[in-house]
């Protein structure tokens, strides 16, 4: 079935479920008078049009995320119907954030001001890139050595200038990519696209700090973490706040597919004293987007900015639900002069003079001078709070590998509590500098050292050779992968490939095990074993299989959606989810987040038509 037909059916089913389950809510009545910024009025006078962000009335919060999305779409349509197309041309219509972005004329702005659905209007704010000893400085090297945590299985959304997708240290780590850069998305200079190829270099540098392999440039802090690259900055490192909102909106809407745990925002704009969550339309839209992301289990880090402010941060770091990160030196690099200030001397843990500070600053991390991946291959050095926030995001990946159940609040608390307190001599603020080892030690126990022999060991008696078969099974849409049944049979695997139904061998499989929380399984087999096929099974998921060699040391992701266990994801599975939409029915809650919602529907829609067995081990 074509994908558009699938989505039409999904929308119909959801609409019917919503109609049967509850009445449609109403928007708030008339809005308060909208205050317009003088700069907006002046631009309209000078140029006849302006690029604006429009914050709409928020949807009812007592409904699931998909019901809220439908209400946002209805409100957007009401506004677009009320204003002539030549007076307001939309550029972004967000899915999960109550707002829009577009080009407006004076007449269109006058119409928008009169609509009760409109809360705030402002000029779209420009944002800019906030441009190894560092691993040692935060003791990430000890985390690798003592615990073996490298960020494996954790995806970080890097919202930046993109990533050099061909760089040898990064290419294998790019899990997905997208672009929101007005008239600048490759390959055809569109406003949106599926390529996040970096034309500036900033995002490539940040990606290497997070998860660089270390072959041509220094090793990243979480060298096995995945990168979901979303390009929002152009070839000059500049972009718009509204594109950042679009990127966050896209990451959350596709969370079911890309399994993002962390968002890294090494960019910013404006100057804000204190919490800016509702300071203007730009920060209010960003605040809404970040709240949706945190609701989806994603922790958000942002750069404090490089303006030398001692009482203010840039947006989005100034938003209360964002973890704002400032910069320290990771070594003595001598006197340095920056664009806004100069440091006569430098030392490890000295706060860089360019790093913004204020009441909303949460953490410090190394940001000067950082060698990392360079666009076009190799490495380059750079400095800024951008680099500092990358260290924080990567440390969070190490924490989440140690404990997948950590929430955004817990991650922030652990990083602050375990950090080394540093005093900013410019304003007296005491802010913790990240200590990756101390943070991980709070949530994980290192493996015990091998016992020290007290006497010469006897010559070992030869033992039969044992083979170890292990791998990872992931349940699509979930962060908890335990309980998957793995069994071995002496019959060959199904030869029909995709679409055939996996069956056990003629004799019962005597070897069975289950996965742990990260999806790991392991068998110890005698060298003369006769097993030929490995079978994978879990309720509500398609079954998988593969030869023992295919499953050894590799990962298999089971597609979600086979609710009735017939080996095929089809309309019956869609109907079952739609019928339970908004409930806590565990038999229809595919991702086990406690409610049957849009994420469950989209999992099924993305896998529609797939059959047993899946065999794409990676």
C-alpha positions as CSV (number, residue, x, y, z in Angstrom):
1,X,0.0,0.0,0.0
2,X,1.4,3.5,-0.9
3,X,2.6,5.4,2.2
4,X,0.2,8.3,1.6
5,X,-2.7,5.8,1.7
6,X,-1.4,4.4,4.9
7,X,-1.4,7.8,6.5
8,X,-4.8,8.6,5.2
9,X,-6.1,5.5,6.9
10,X,-4.2,6.3,10.1
11,X,-5.6,9.8,10.2
12,X,-9.2,8.5,9.6
13,X,-8.8,5.9,12.4
14,X,-7.4,8.4,14.8
15,X,-10.1,10.9,14.0
16,X,-12.8,8.3,14.6
17,X,-11.2,7.2,17.9
18,X,-11.1,10.8,19.1
19,X,-14.7,11.5,18.1
20,X,-15.9,8.5,19.9
21,X,-13.8,9.1,23.0
22,X,-14.2,12.8,23.7
23,X,-15.6,16.1,22.5
24,X,-13.5,18.6,20.7
25,X,-12.2,21.4,23.1
26,X,-12.4,25.1,22.4
27,X,-9.6,27.6,22.0
28,X,-9.4,30.3,24.7
29,X,-11.6,33.3,24.0
30,X,-10.1,36.6,22.8
31,X,-6.5,37.2,23.3
32,X,-4.9,40.1,25.1
33,X,-3.7,42.9,22.9
34,X,-0.5,41.9,21.2
35,X,2.5,44.3,21.7
36,X,4.6,44.7,18.6
37,X,8.3,45.4,18.6
38,X,9.5,48.6,17.1
39,X,12.0,46.8,15.0
40,X,9.2,44.8,13.4
41,X,7.2,47.9,12.5
42,X,10.3,49.6,11.1
43,X,11.1,46.7,8.9
44,X,7.6,46.6,7.5
45,X,7.8,50.3,6.8
46,X,11.2,50.0,5.1
47,X,10.8,46.8,3.2
48,X,7.0,46.1,3.0
49,X,7.3,42.7,4.5
50,X,9.0,40.8,7.4
51,X,9.8,37.3,8.5
52,X,7.8,36.7,11.7
53,X,7.1,34.0,14.2
54,X,3.6,33.6,15.4
55,X,2.8,31.9,18.7
56,X,-0.7,30.4,18.8
57,X,-3.0,29.4,21.7
58,X,-1.7,26.2,23.2
59,X,-3.8,23.1,22.8
60,X,-5.5,21.4,25.7
61,X,-3.0,19.6,27.8
62,X,-5.3,16.9,29.1
63,X,-5.0,15.0,25.8
64,X,-2.4,12.8,24.1
65,X,0.3,14.3,21.9
66,X,-1.5,13.4,18.7
67,X,-4.7,15.0,19.8
68,X,-2.8,18.1,20.6
69,X,-1.1,18.0,17.2
70,X,-4.6,17.8,15.5
71,X,-5.7,20.8,17.4
72,X,-2.6,22.8,16.5
73,X,-3.2,22.0,12.8
74,X,-6.8,23.2,13.1
75,X,-5.7,26.4,14.7
76,X,-3.1,27.0,12.0
77,X,-5.7,26.4,9.4
78,X,-8.1,28.9,11.0
79,X,-5.4,31.6,11.0
80,X,-4.4,30.9,7.4
81,X,-8.0,31.1,6.3
82,X,-8.5,34.4,8.0
83,X,-5.5,36.1,6.4
84,X,-5.1,36.5,2.6
85,X,-2.3,34.3,1.2
86,X,-0.5,37.4,-0.3
87,X,-0.5,39.0,3.2
88,X,0.9,36.1,5.1
89,X,2.9,33.4,3.4
90,X,3.7,30.5,5.8
91,X,7.3,29.1,5.9
92,X,6.8,26.6,8.7
93,X,3.7,25.0,10.2
94,X,4.9,23.0,13.2
95,X,3.4,19.6,14.0
96,X,3.8,19.6,17.8
97,X,4.5,23.2,18.6
98,X,1.7,25.8,18.7
99,X,3.0,28.2,16.1
100,X,3.9,29.2,12.6
101,X,6.5,31.2,10.7
102,X,6.0,33.2,7.6
103,X,6.4,36.4,5.6
104,X,3.9,39.1,6.5
105,X,2.8,42.4,5.0
106,X,1.5,45.4,7.1
107,X,-2.0,44.4,6.2
108,X,-1.4,40.8,7.2
109,X,0.0,41.8,10.5
110,X,-3.0,43.9,11.2
111,X,-5.2,40.9,10.5
112,X,-3.1,38.6,12.7
113,X,-3.4,41.0,15.6
114,X,-7.2,40.7,15.5
115,X,-7.3,36.9,15.7
116,X,-8.0,35.3,19.1
117,X,-5.9,32.3,18.2
118,X,-2.8,34.5,18.0
119,X,-0.9,35.1,21.3
120,X,2.4,36.7,20.3
121,X,4.1,38.0,17.1
122,X,7.8,38.9,16.7
123,X,10.5,39.2,14.1
124,X,12.2,35.8,13.6
125,X,15.4,35.9,15.6
126,X,18.7,35.1,13.8
127,X,20.9,32.5,15.5
128,X,24.6,31.8,15.0
129,X,27.1,29.0,15.6
130,X,28.7,29.7,19.0
131,X,32.0,28.9,17.8
132,X,42.7,16.1,23.3
133,X,43.2,17.3,26.4
134,X,39.5,17.8,27.0
135,X,38.7,14.1,27.5
136,X,41.3,13.9,30.2
137,X,40.1,17.2,31.8
138,X,36.6,15.8,32.4
139,X,38.0,12.2,33.0
140,X,36.0,10.7,30.1
141,X,39.1,8.5,29.4
142,X,38.6,6.9,32.8
143,X,35.0,6.2,32.0
144,X,36.1,4.3,28.9
145,X,38.8,2.4,30.8
146,X,37.0,1.7,34.1
147,X,33.5,1.1,32.9
148,X,33.7,0.5,29.1
149,X,31.0,3.1,28.4
150,X,31.4,4.8,25.1
151,X,27.8,6.0,24.3
152,X,26.9,2.9,22.3
153,X,23.2,2.7,21.7
154,X,22.5,6.4,22.5
155,X,21.6,8.8,19.7
156,X,22.3,12.5,19.9
157,X,20.4,15.0,17.7
158,X,22.9,17.6,16.6
159,X,21.0,20.7,15.4
160,X,23.7,22.8,13.8
161,X,25.3,23.4,10.4
162,X,25.1,19.7,9.5
163,X,27.9,17.1,9.4
164,X,30.5,16.1,6.9
165,X,28.8,12.8,6.0
166,X,32.0,11.5,4.3
167,X,34.4,12.1,7.2
168,X,36.0,8.8,8.2
169,X,35.6,9.6,11.9
170,X,31.9,10.4,11.6
171,X,30.3,8.6,8.6
172,X,29.5,5.3,10.5
173,X,27.8,7.2,13.3
174,X,25.2,9.2,11.3
175,X,21.9,7.5,12.2
176,X,19.7,10.0,10.3
177,X,19.8,13.5,8.7
178,X,17.5,16.3,7.7
179,X,17.6,20.0,6.8
180,X,15.7,23.2,7.6
181,X,17.7,26.0,6.0
182,X,15.7,28.5,4.0
183,X,16.7,28.2,0.4
184,X,19.9,26.4,1.3
185,X,19.1,22.7,1.7
186,X,21.1,20.4,-0.6
187,X,20.9,19.4,-3.4
188,X,18.5,21.9,-4.9
189,X,18.6,24.8,-2.5
190,X,15.1,24.0,-1.0
191,X,13.8,25.2,2.3
192,X,13.7,21.6,3.7
193,X,15.5,18.4,2.6
194,X,16.9,15.1,3.7
195,X,20.6,16.0,3.4
196,X,22.5,17.5,6.4
197,X,25.8,17.8,4.5
198,X,27.8,20.5,6.2
199,X,28.8,23.5,4.1
200,X,30.3,25.5,7.0
201,X,32.3,23.1,9.3
202,X,30.9,24.0,12.7
203,X,28.6,21.1,13.0
204,X,31.3,18.7,11.8
205,X,33.6,19.9,14.6
206,X,30.8,19.5,17.2
207,X,30.0,16.0,16.0
208,X,33.6,14.9,16.4
209,X,33.7,16.1,20.0
210,X,30.6,14.1,20.7
211,X,31.3,10.8,18.9
212,X,34.4,11.0,16.7
213,X,36.1,7.6,16.1
214,X,39.6,9.1,16.6
215,X,41.3,7.9,13.5
216,X,42.1,11.2,11.8
217,X,41.2,13.5,14.7
218,X,41.0,13.3,18.5
219,X,38.6,10.7,19.9
220,X,35.1,12.0,20.9
221,X,33.8,11.9,24.5
222,X,31.2,9.3,23.5
223,X,33.0,7.7,20.5
224,X,30.2,5.1,19.8
225,X,27.2,7.4,20.1
226,X,25.0,7.9,17.1
227,X,24.4,11.3,15.5
228,X,21.0,12.4,14.1
229,X,22.2,15.5,12.1
230,X,19.7,18.3,11.5
231,X,21.0,21.2,9.5
232,X,19.7,24.7,10.4
233,X,22.7,26.9,9.7
234,X,23.9,28.0,6.3
235,X,27.4,28.1,4.8
236,X,28.2,31.2,6.9
237,X,27.1,29.6,10.2
238,X,23.9,31.6,10.4
239,X,20.2,30.7,10.6
240,X,16.9,31.4,12.2
241,X,15.3,30.6,15.5
242,X,12.2,29.3,13.7
243,X,14.3,26.7,11.9
244,X,15.7,25.5,15.2
245,X,12.1,25.1,16.4
246,X,11.3,23.2,13.2
247,X,14.3,20.9,13.8
248,X,13.2,20.1,17.4
249,X,9.7,19.6,16.2
250,X,11.0,17.1,13.5
251,X,13.2,15.2,16.0
252,X,10.3,14.7,18.4
253,X,7.8,13.8,15.6
254,X,10.3,11.1,14.4
255,X,11.4,9.9,17.8
256,X,9.7,6.6,17.2
257,X,12.1,6.0,14.3
258,X,15.4,7.6,15.4
259,X,15.3,7.0,19.1
260,X,16.9,10.3,20.1
261,X,17.8,10.7,23.8
262,X,19.8,14.0,23.7
263,X,19.5,17.3,21.7
264,X,22.7,19.4,21.3
265,X,22.2,23.1,20.5
266,X,25.6,24.7,19.9
267,X,24.0,27.9,18.7
268,X,22.2,30.9,20.0
269,X,21.0,34.5,19.5
270,X,19.8,37.5,21.4
271,X,20.7,38.6,25.0
272,X,18.4,37.6,27.9
273,X,18.8,38.2,31.6
274,X,17.2,35.4,33.7
275,X,14.6,32.9,32.5
276,X,13.6,33.9,29.0
277,X,10.9,31.1,28.5
278,X,8.2,33.7,27.8
279,X,10.3,36.7,27.0
280,X,9.0,37.0,23.4
281,X,7.4,35.0,20.6
282,X,10.8,33.5,19.6
283,X,11.7,32.2,23.1
284,X,8.1,31.1,23.8
285,X,8.0,29.0,20.7
286,X,11.4,27.5,21.6
287,X,10.2,26.9,25.1
288,X,7.2,25.0,23.8
289,X,9.3,22.9,21.5
290,X,11.8,22.0,24.3
291,X,8.9,21.1,26.6
292,X,7.6,18.7,24.0
293,X,11.1,17.2,23.6
294,X,11.5,16.7,27.4
295,X,8.0,15.2,27.5
296,X,9.3,12.6,24.9
297,X,12.3,11.8,27.2
298,X,14.9,13.9,25.5
299,X,17.4,16.0,27.5
300,X,18.3,19.3,25.8
301,X,21.7,21.1,26.1
302,X,22.5,24.6,24.7
303,X,25.6,26.8,24.5
304,X,25.6,29.9,26.8
305,X,27.1,32.1,24.1
306,X,30.4,33.8,23.4
307,X,29.6,37.5,24.1
308,X,31.5,37.9,27.4
309,X,28.2,38.7,29.1
310,X,28.4,38.4,32.9
311,X,24.7,38.7,33.6
312,X,23.0,37.2,30.5
313,X,22.8,34.2,28.1
314,X,21.7,33.8,24.5
315,X,18.6,31.9,23.5
316,X,17.8,29.0,23.8
317,X,20.3,28.5,26.7
318,X,18.3,31.1,28.7
319,X,15.2,28.8,28.7
320,X,14.6,27.2,32.1
321,X,14.2,23.6,30.8
322,X,17.4,23.8,28.8
323,X,20.8,22.8,30.4
324,X,23.0,25.8,29.6
325,X,26.7,25.2,29.3
326,X,29.6,27.7,29.5
327,X,33.3,27.2,28.6
328,X,36.6,26.6,30.4
329,X,40.1,26.0,29.2
330,X,41.3,22.4,29.1
331,X,45.1,23.3,29.2
332,X,47.5,26.2,29.5
333,X,47.6,27.6,26.0
334,X,49.2,30.9,26.8
335,X,47.6,34.4,26.5
336,X,44.6,34.5,24.1
337,X,42.7,37.3,22.5
338,X,39.1,36.7,21.5
339,X,36.6,38.8,19.6
340,X,35.1,40.3,22.7
341,X,37.8,40.0,25.3
342,X,41.3,38.7,26.2
343,X,42.8,36.3,28.7
344,X,46.3,37.3,29.7
345,X,47.0,33.8,30.9
346,X,45.2,30.5,30.7
347,X,45.1,27.3,32.7
348,X,43.0,24.1,33.1
349,X,39.6,24.9,34.6
350,X,40.0,28.6,34.0
351,X,36.7,30.1,32.8
352,X,37.2,31.6,29.3
353,X,36.5,35.4,29.2
354,X,34.3,35.0,26.2
355,X,31.9,32.6,28.0
356,X,28.5,34.1,28.9
357,X,27.5,33.8,32.5
358,X,24.4,34.5,34.6
359,X,21.7,33.0,36.8
360,X,20.6,30.6,34.1
361,X,24.0,29.0,33.6
362,X,23.9,25.4,34.7
363,X,27.3,23.8,33.9
364,X,30.8,24.4,32.6
365,X,32.9,22.2,30.3
366,X,36.0,22.4,28.2
367,X,35.6,24.8,25.2
368,X,39.1,26.1,24.5
369,X,41.2,25.1,22.7
370,X,39.5,22.0,21.2
371,X,40.8,19.8,18.4
372,X,38.1,17.8,16.6
373,X,36.9,16.7,13.1
374,X,37.3,19.2,10.3
375,X,35.0,19.5,7.2
376,X,36.7,17.8,4.3
377,X,38.5,15.3,6.5
378,X,41.3,15.5,9.1
379,X,41.0,17.8,12.1
380,X,41.0,21.4,13.1
381,X,41.0,23.5,16.3
382,X,38.3,25.8,17.6
383,X,36.9,27.4,20.8
384,X,33.6,28.5,22.2
385,X,30.7,27.5,24.3
386,X,29.6,25.4,21.3
387,X,32.5,23.0,22.1
388,X,31.6,23.0,25.8
389,X,28.0,22.0,25.2
390,X,29.2,19.1,23.0
391,X,31.2,17.8,26.0
392,X,28.0,18.0,28.1
393,X,25.9,16.2,25.5
394,X,28.5,13.4,25.1
395,X,28.8,13.0,28.9
396,X,25.0,12.6,29.1
397,X,25.3,9.8,26.4
398,X,27.8,8.0,28.7
399,X,25.3,8.4,31.6
400,X,22.4,7.0,29.6
401,X,24.4,4.0,28.5
402,X,25.1,3.3,32.1
403,X,21.4,3.8,33.0
404,X,18.7,4.1,30.3
405,X,16.0,5.1,32.8
406,X,17.5,8.4,33.7
407,X,15.2,11.4,33.2
408,X,16.2,14.9,32.0
409,X,15.9,16.2,35.6
410,X,18.0,13.3,36.9
411,X,20.7,13.9,34.3
412,X,21.0,17.6,35.1
413,X,21.1,16.9,38.9
414,X,23.8,14.2,38.5
415,X,26.0,16.4,36.3
416,X,25.7,19.3,38.8
417,X,26.2,17.3,41.9
418,X,29.2,15.4,40.6
419,X,30.9,18.4,38.9
420,X,33.8,20.3,40.2
421,X,32.7,23.8,41.4
422,X,34.5,26.7,39.8
423,X,34.1,30.4,40.7
424,X,33.7,33.0,37.9
425,X,35.9,35.9,39.0
426,X,33.9,38.3,36.9
427,X,30.6,37.9,38.9
428,X,31.3,35.5,41.8
429,X,29.0,32.8,40.4
430,X,29.9,29.2,41.4
431,X,29.1,26.7,38.6
432,X,30.1,23.0,38.4
433,X,32.5,21.9,35.7
434,X,31.5,18.5,34.3
435,X,33.3,15.4,35.7
436,X,32.3,12.5,33.5
437,X,33.9,9.9,35.8
438,X,32.3,11.2,39.0
439,X,28.9,11.4,37.2
440,X,29.1,7.8,35.9
441,X,30.2,6.5,39.3
442,X,26.9,7.8,40.7
443,X,24.8,5.5,38.5
444,X,27.1,2.5,37.7
445,X,29.4,0.1,39.4
446,X,32.7,-0.7,37.7
447,X,33.5,-4.4,37.0
448,X,35.5,-6.0,39.8
449,X,39.3,-6.4,39.2
450,X,40.5,-9.9,38.6
451,X,41.7,-11.6,41.8
452,X,45.4,-11.5,42.5
453,X,46.9,-15.0,42.8
454,X,48.7,-15.7,46.0
455,X,50.5,-18.7,44.7
456,X,51.7,-20.1,41.4
457,X,48.7,-21.4,39.5
458,X,48.7,-25.2,38.6
459,X,49.0,-26.1,35.0
460,X,45.4,-26.0,33.7
461,X,43.7,-29.2,32.6
462,X,42.7,-28.9,28.9
463,X,39.0,-28.2,28.7
464,X,36.7,-28.7,25.8
465,X,36.6,-25.7,23.4
466,X,33.6,-23.4,24.1
467,X,32.1,-21.1,21.6
468,X,30.3,-17.9,22.7
469,X,27.5,-16.6,20.5
470,X,26.2,-13.1,21.5
471,X,24.5,-10.1,20.1
472,X,22.0,-7.3,20.6
473,X,18.3,-7.4,20.0
474,X,16.5,-4.0,20.0
475,X,12.8,-3.4,20.2
476,X,11.9,-0.6,17.8
477,X,10.5,2.4,19.7
478,X,11.7,1.4,23.1
479,X,14.6,2.2,25.3
480,X,14.2,-1.0,27.4
481,X,15.0,-4.1,25.4
482,X,14.8,-6.8,28.0
483,X,12.7,-10.0,27.8
484,X,13.2,-10.9,24.2
485,X,13.3,-14.7,23.8
486,X,16.3,-16.0,21.9
487,X,16.3,-19.7,21.0
488,X,18.5,-22.0,18.9
489,X,17.4,-24.8,16.6
490,X,19.1,-27.5,14.7
491,X,17.1,-26.9,11.6
492,X,18.3,-24.4,8.9
493,X,16.8,-20.9,8.9
494,X,13.9,-20.2,6.6
495,X,15.2,-19.9,3.1
496,X,12.3,-17.8,1.8
497,X,13.8,-14.6,3.2
498,X,11.7,-11.6,4.0
499,X,8.0,-12.5,4.0
500,X,8.4,-16.1,5.0
501,X,7.3,-17.2,8.5
502,X,10.1,-18.2,10.9
503,X,9.5,-21.7,12.4
504,X,11.5,-23.6,14.9
505,X,13.3,-26.8,13.9
506,X,11.8,-30.2,13.8
507,X,13.0,-31.0,17.2
508,X,12.4,-28.7,20.2
509,X,15.2,-26.1,20.7
510,X,16.8,-27.0,24.0
511,X,18.8,-23.7,24.2
512,X,16.9,-20.6,25.1
513,X,17.8,-17.3,26.8
514,X,16.4,-13.8,27.1
515,X,17.9,-10.3,26.5
516,X,18.9,-7.9,29.3
517,X,17.9,-4.2,29.5
518,X,20.2,-3.1,26.7
519,X,19.1,-6.1,24.5
520,X,22.3,-8.2,25.0
521,X,22.1,-12.0,24.8
522,X,24.8,-14.7,25.0
523,X,25.1,-18.5,24.5
524,X,28.0,-20.6,25.5
525,X,28.1,-23.7,23.2
526,X,30.4,-26.7,22.9
527,X,32.6,-26.7,19.8
528,X,30.7,-29.7,18.4
529,X,27.3,-28.2,18.7
530,X,24.7,-28.8,15.9
531,X,22.7,-25.6,16.1
532,X,22.2,-23.9,12.8
533,X,19.6,-21.1,13.3
534,X,18.9,-18.4,15.9
535,X,15.2,-17.4,16.5
536,X,14.1,-14.1,18.1
537,X,10.6,-13.4,19.4
538,X,8.8,-10.8,21.5
539,X,5.1,-10.0,21.8
540,X,3.8,-7.2,19.5
541,X,6.9,-7.4,17.3
542,X,7.7,-9.3,14.2
543,X,9.9,-12.3,14.8
544,X,13.5,-12.5,13.6
545,X,16.0,-15.2,12.7
546,X,19.5,-15.7,11.4
547,X,22.3,-18.1,11.2
548,X,24.5,-18.2,14.3
549,X,27.3,-16.4,12.5
550,X,24.8,-13.6,11.4
551,X,23.8,-13.1,15.0
552,X,27.2,-13.2,16.6
553,X,28.3,-9.7,17.7
554,X,25.7,-7.9,15.6
555,X,22.4,-6.1,16.3
556,X,18.9,-6.9,15.0
557,X,16.0,-4.5,15.4
558,X,12.6,-6.1,15.6
559,X,9.9,-4.0,13.8
560,X,7.0,-3.0,16.1
561,X,3.3,-3.6,15.2
562,X,2.4,-7.3,15.0
563,X,-0.2,-7.0,17.8
564,X,-2.2,-10.1,16.9
565,X,0.9,-12.3,16.3
566,X,-0.1,-13.4,12.8
567,X,3.4,-12.5,11.4
568,X,2.1,-9.6,9.3
569,X,1.7,-5.9,10.2
570,X,-1.6,-4.8,8.6
571,X,-4.9,-3.0,9.0
572,X,-5.9,-5.2,11.9
573,X,-3.0,-4.0,13.9
574,X,-3.7,-0.4,13.0
575,X,-7.4,-0.8,14.0
576,X,-6.5,-2.2,17.4
577,X,-4.3,0.7,18.3
578,X,-6.9,3.3,17.0
579,X,-9.6,1.6,19.0
580,X,-7.5,2.0,22.2
581,X,-6.2,5.4,21.4
582,X,-5.7,7.5,24.5
583,X,-6.0,4.6,26.9
584,X,-3.4,2.8,29.0
585,X,-4.0,-0.6,27.3
586,X,-0.7,-2.4,27.6
587,X,-1.6,-4.7,24.7
588,X,-1.8,-1.8,22.3
589,X,1.0,0.4,23.8
590,X,3.8,-0.6,21.5
591,X,6.6,1.6,23.0
592,X,5.4,1.1,26.6
593,X,5.3,4.8,27.5
594,X,2.1,4.3,29.5
595,X,-0.4,5.5,26.9
596,X,-1.6,4.5,23.4
597,X,-0.8,7.5,21.3
598,X,0.7,8.8,18.0
599,X,4.0,7.1,18.6
600,X,2.3,3.7,18.5
601,X,0.3,4.5,15.4
602,X,3.4,5.8,13.5
603,X,5.4,2.7,14.5
604,X,2.8,0.6,12.8
605,X,2.4,2.9,9.8
606,X,6.2,2.9,9.2
607,X,6.2,-0.9,9.2
608,X,3.0,-1.5,7.3
609,X,3.1,-4.6,5.2
610,X,6.2,-6.1,6.7
611,X,6.2,-9.8,7.5
612,X,8.2,-12.5,9.4
613,X,11.0,-13.1,9.6
614,X,13.3,-10.1,9.8
615,X,16.9,-11.0,9.1
616,X,18.8,-7.7,8.6
617,X,21.5,-8.1,11.2
618,X,23.9,-5.1,11.3
